[in-house]
Amino acid sequence: MGMDSWLYAKTKLKIDTKDTGVCSGLFPITVEHNGLVEIGYWRKAYDQHKLICDIASGTNNDEGRLLITKDEVDMILQEAKRIFTTHRFDDDGYDLTDDDPAFESDWGTWMSNSKWAELIRVFTDAKQILDEDPDAEIYYCMWN
């Protein structure tokens, strides 16, 4: 088992995506999704999940989605960029910044940094959506 997590946008903007629906197109968007569009998906991104939950102050709604405010999107994005540019990781994604600042493993750094890079990309998209649509809402949800 692992942890899956998603970031959704509820917006009146037309969002071009390669996929239609949730789980990278596995399921279509239906009335039950209330017009939400998947803008990000992560698998086993435990550190990224912790960052989001540490910053987001909202409560889960009835569907288990956590509303993330524009200020929180900005804070998550800023902290993810800081971690991405200043930390080094081993092959399993463990942060070695404090243990061995000279650690040079391209594979380990890529593996964990790719999750941070994806988080940065997705939250940059979320920020753009919120900038262009003041009525938009951003939601985070996870399944474990």
Beta strands, then each sheet from edge to edge (+ up, - down):
strand 1: 4-10
strand 2: 36-43
strand 3: 66-68
strand 4: 137-143
sheet 1: 2+ 1- 4+ 3-
end
